[in-house]
Amino acid sequence: MLEQTVVVPPLYLALLLNVTSQSVCVSGANRLTSAVTAVTTNLVLTARKALSLCISVWYFGQGMNAGLTTGALLVLSGTLMYSYATSRAKRSTPNAPKANGVHAADPRKKADISGVSLALADRPLNGVRKRRPIEDQENE
């Protein structure tokens, strides 16, 4: 009986690894977006891309040049400054509205916009929640 072996070209393995890692990355980015502000998500994804670029340069042996080093240092310093500023702001104002506009003490309240506090209505309208002033909800 003849034995046949299946030979998988190395490029297909690299493609499979790439597709798998991209799937994990997209899934993680979606979970991150639902948990933190848009600025934090953008910063995390930018830092991830910078790290990925540095790993690619190292792996393919291209060598670090001045532009790559400067860019990596700028991304790292920006990430550290933002992390420090947001952690400091959270400690100094525990009951302030969050960056996404939801008030920390009452999640139904929205941040004050033009002097009118807004809240999400209890009933969705065509699957979309409608914003109404809190004063209207209190009168019901």
C-alpha positions in Angstrom: 0.0 0.0 0.0 1.3 3.4 -0.9 1.6 6.0 1.9 0.8 9.5 1.0 2.0 12.4 3.0 0.4 15.8 3.0 2.8 18.6 2.8 1.6 22.0 4.0 3.6 24.9 2.7 5.1 27.1 5.4 3.2 30.1 4.0 -0.1 28.4 4.8 1.0 27.9 8.4 2.0 31.6 8.6 -1.4 32.6 7.1 -3.2 30.4 9.6 -1.2 31.9 12.5 -2.0 35.4 11.2 -5.7 34.8 10.8 -5.9 33.3 14.3 -4.0 36.2 15.9 -6.1 38.8 14.0 -9.3 37.1 15.2 -8.1 37.1 18.9 -7.0 40.8 18.4 -10.4 41.9 17.0 -12.3 40.1 19.7 -10.1 41.7 22.4 -10.5 45.1 20.8 -14.3 44.8 20.8 -14.3 43.7 24.5 -12.0 46.6 25.3 -14.2 49.1 23.5 -17.2 48.0 25.6 -15.2 48.4 28.9 -13.3 51.7 28.6 -13.5 55.0 26.9 -12.7 55.5 23.2 -9.5 57.4 24.0 -8.2 54.5 26.1 -9.1 52.0 23.4 -7.3 54.0 20.8 -4.2 54.4 23.0 -4.1 50.7 23.8 -4.4 49.7 20.1 -1.7 52.3 19.1 0.7 50.9 21.7 -0.1 47.3 20.5 0.7 48.3 16.9 4.0 50.0 17.9 5.0 46.9 19.9 4.1 44.7 16.9 6.2 46.9 14.6 9.2 46.6 16.9 8.8 42.8 17.1 8.6 42.7 13.3 11.8 44.8 12.9 13.6 42.5 15.3 12.3 39.3 13.8 13.1 40.2 10.2 16.5 41.7 11.2 15.9 45.1 9.7 17.6 46.9 12.6 16.4 49.9 14.6 16.8 53.3 13.0 16.4 56.7 14.5 12.8 57.2 13.2 11.6 53.8 14.6 13.3 54.5 18.0 11.8 58.0 18.2 8.3 56.8 17.3 8.5 53.9 19.8 9.6 56.3 22.6 6.9 58.8 21.7 4.2 56.1 21.9 5.6 54.7 25.1 5.8 58.2 26.8 2.3 59.2 25.6 0.8 55.9 26.9 2.6 56.4 30.3 1.5 60.1 30.6 -2.2 59.2 29.8 -2.2 56.3 32.2 -0.7 58.5 35.0 -3.2 61.4 34.2 -6.3 59.2 34.2 -5.3 57.3 37.4 -4.7 60.6 39.1 -8.0 62.0 37.9 -9.9 59.0 39.2 -8.4 59.3 42.7 -9.1 63.1 43.0 -12.7 63.1 41.8 -14.5 59.8 42.7 -18.1 61.1 42.1 -17.5 63.1 39.0 -19.1 62.1 35.7 -17.1 59.5 33.8 -15.5 60.3 30.4 -18.3 58.5 28.5 -20.9 60.9 30.1 -22.4 58.4 32.6 -22.6 59.8 36.1 -20.7 57.6 38.6 -23.3 57.9 41.4 -26.3 57.2 39.2 -25.8 55.4 35.9 -29.2 56.5 34.6 -28.1 60.2 34.8 -26.1 61.6 32.0 -23.6 64.4 32.2 -25.0 67.9 32.3 -25.3 69.1 28.7 -26.3 72.7 28.1 -27.9 72.9 31.5 -30.2 70.0 31.0 -29.5 66.6 32.6 -30.5 63.8 30.3 -31.3 60.1 31.1 -32.1 57.1 29.0 -35.8 56.3 28.7 -36.9 53.1 30.2 -38.7 51.9 27.1 -36.8 51.4 23.8 -38.4 53.0 20.7 -37.9 50.7 17.7 -35.0 49.1 19.5 -33.2 52.4 20.1 -33.3 54.0 23.5 -34.6 57.6 23.5 -33.1 60.3 25.6 -35.4 62.5 27.7 -34.8 65.1 30.4 -34.8 63.7 33.9 -37.4 66.3 34.9 -39.9 64.6 32.5 -39.3 61.2 34.1 -39.8 62.5 37.6 -43.2 63.9 36.7 -44.6 60.5 35.6 
